[in-house]
Amino acid sequence: MNILDKIVIRKKEEVAEAKQKVSVDQLEKSPNFYRKPLVFKDFLLDEKRTGIIAEFKRRSPSKGLINGKADVAEVTKAYNLAGASALSVLTDIDFFGGTTEDLFKARAVNQIPILRKDFMIDEYQILEAKAWGADIILLIASILTPLQIINFGKLAQSLGLNVLLEVHNLEELEKSICPHLNAIGVNNRNLGDFTVNIQTSFDLVDNIPSEFLKISESAIDNPEVIKQLKAVGYNGFLIGENFMKTDNPGLAIKEFVEQL
């Protein structure tokens, strides 16, 4: 059993517990449920912004603790001011040290799209994302069936949420493409063993249909890499660890953007 299998098993337990604590009716009555989500595409393609989806991540299964001191409101606000097109906020507790509160805090101080970064395995989590103030949800092809991707995508878009599908190889991409997506992300990190290879993005770019935004995720630690990815057709670049591993993630993104 790899790390991803363990995460999914735990996630099923977590969702079952959440359903016992907060009903769908309660989620639908929360103030954010009536908020109109921001349009991912508008910010990602805005020439005044960088295309960077800057991530707030405290820890990971492969690296352990990355940053235990950073304040989510302070860091995400700095990301925004540095020109990030969107924010990614981890809400997985056990493996990434994220919390629901992190998303609420990031939402309170930012008016750019926020991705709820988690392992979505149930429609209930999509309702949570809406209630918590997210604008984008992540669907990971390797843990979902093609039918789940269709159904989850439909539900999310009916709520006004943007849908980012994450794939790791051509097989996942080809079996998962459906009309109910806004963006397709190529994760350069293998979620089975957490190794990274940026070449994955270059190998798959031409197989992503042009109607979807194209995102490269993970292993981006150099402004030159973004220039190369842009040249082959990518619109967005999800970066987390590179900024979060520093003492001052806000300063790290500012210096990174200055080199773009």
N, C-alpha and C positions, 0 to 999 in steps of 0.2 A: 504493500500500500504506500503510495507516494504522498507528498504533503498536500496536494490538491484534493486527493480522496479524503484525507483526514479533515480538511477544511469543510468539505461538503457535508460530511457526516455530522460535524459539530453545528453547521449552519442549519441543518434540518431541525436539530434540537432547539437551537436558538429561536427559530421562527415559530416553532410550536409554543415555546414559552412566551414569546411576544404576543401571540394571538390570545393567550389566556389573560394577559395583563391589559392589553388595549384592543378594544373591538374595532371592527371596520367602521362602524358608526361614529366612534370617537375620533378616528383618524379623519374621517370626512367632515367633521365639525371643527377641525383645527383651523386657525386663521390662514395659514399658508396654503390650505387646500383651495382657497378662492383666489390666490395670487396667480397672475398670468406668468408662466415661465418665460424666461428670456430665450431668444432664438439663437442657438449655438452658432449657426452659419453666419449670422450678422457680425458676430464678434470675431469669429475665426478668420473671416476674410476681410476684416477691417484693416486697411493699410496703416492705420495709426497704431495698431497692435502687432504683436510678434508672432502669433500662431502658437505660442507656448501655452500648454495646459499645465500649470504649476501645481504640484501635489504637496499636500500636508500629510506626512506619514511619520509616525513616531518609531515604529519598529517593523521588521519583516521576518518571516520564518528563516530566511537564508542568512541575514545579517544580524539578527537579534536587535538590540536597542540601537536606533540610529540617532535619535534626538529626544531626550526625555525632558528637556527644559523649555522648548519652544512654546510660545503662546499662539494658539490657532488664530485668534483675531488679529494679532499684531503681524504675524507672518503672512496670512492671506491678504491683508490690506497692503503690505509691502509688495507682494507679488503683483497685485492689481496695479499699484502705482508704477511699477517697473515695466508695465506693458503686457502682462499676461492676458491672453484672450479668454481664458477660462481657468477655473480652479478645480482641483480634484481633492476631495476630502474623504479619507478612509473612515468607514463606520464599523468595520469589523473589529471586535473587541479582543478576542482570544489570540489571534495570530498577528494582528497589526497594531494593537493598542489604540484603536480608534473608538470614538463614542458618538452617540446621537447628538450630544451637546456640542461636539466639534462642528457639526453641520449647522446647527442653529446659530452658533457664534460667528461662523464665517458668513452666513447669510445676512446677519444683522449689520455687518460693516462693509458689505460689497454689493455692487450692482453690475456684476459680470456673471456669466453662467457658472453654475456649480454642478459638478458631477458627483453624484453619490457613488463612491468607489466601494463596491462590496461584491459579494458572490450571490447573485440573484437567482434563487431557485423556486420562488413562489410569488404569485401575483400580489400577495399581501405586502411584500417588500416594495413593490412599485407604488402602492398606496402610501406606504410609510415615506418613501422618497418625496412624494408630492406634499405630504403633510409636514415634512421637515424643512421644506423650502428648496429642494434640489430642482435643477432645470434639466439635468441629463441623467439617464441611468445607463449602467453598463451591463451588457449581456455577453457572457463568456461562452463562446461556441463549444469549448471542450467539455463543459459540464451541463449542456442543455441539448435537447433534441431539436431538430428543425421545426417541429410543430410547436414546441415551447417558445422558440424564438419568434415565430409568427404571432402566437397568442400574446406573449409578453409585449412584443413590439406594438401590436394593435392597441392593447390596453394603455400602454404608456402614451402613445400618440393621441389617444382619445382624451387623455388628461392634459394634453398640451406639452408633455415632456418630450425631450429629444432623446433619441436612442443611439447609443454607440455600441456596435457589435465588435467584440474582440476575437481575433483569430491568431493562430500560431503557425499555420501551414496551409497549403493549397487545398487539401482535402476538406478542412474545416470551412474554408472560405466558400468553396463551391457548393457545399451542402447547406450552408446557412444563409445565403443571400436571399432576401425577400423584400417586398416593397415597404415593409413597416420599419425601416431603419433610416437614420439620418447620416450616420457616419460609420466607416469601417476602420477599426484600429488594428494594426499589425503589432502584436506584442513580441519584441525581440528577446523576451525572457521566456524560457521553457518553464511552465508552471509545475511540471513534474519534478524536475531536478534543480530549477532556478538558475541554470546556466544562461548566459546571454550571448547573442550574436546579432549585431546590427545588420548583417547581410540579409537577414530574413526580410527586412523591409524592402530592400532593393530587389529581392527575388520575386516578391508578391505584388509590387505596385501596379504592374500592367494588367494584373488579373482582377483588380478592383474596378467595377463599373464606374463610369465617369459621373453618374448621377449622385454618387455618395461622396461626402467629404472623406479625405484620406488622412489617417492619423498614424504616426509612428510612435510606438510606446517603448520606454525602457532603453537602457544602454546609451542614452544620449548625454554625453558628458563634455561636449566640445562644440562651440558655435560653428566650426567648419562642417561638422556633421549635419547640422540643420541646413546649411547652405546646399550641401550635396543632396539631402532629402527633398528640399524645395525644388531643386533642379529636375528631379525625376517625377515630381507631381504631388508631393505631400503638402497638405494644407496646415496640419497641426502636429505638435510634438509634445508628448506627455513626459514631463521631467519631474522626478521627485527626489530620489536619493541624492542626486548631485548637489541640490541646494540644501536639503535637510541635514546632510552629514556635516555641515559647517556650523560654526558657533552662531552665525548670523545669516539665516537663509534669505532674508530680505536683501541684504547687501550682496550675497552671492548671485542672486538673479539679476540685480542691477548691473554688476560687473560683467556678467555673462551677456546680457542684452547689449551693453556698450560695444561688445566685439562683433555683434551681428552686422 
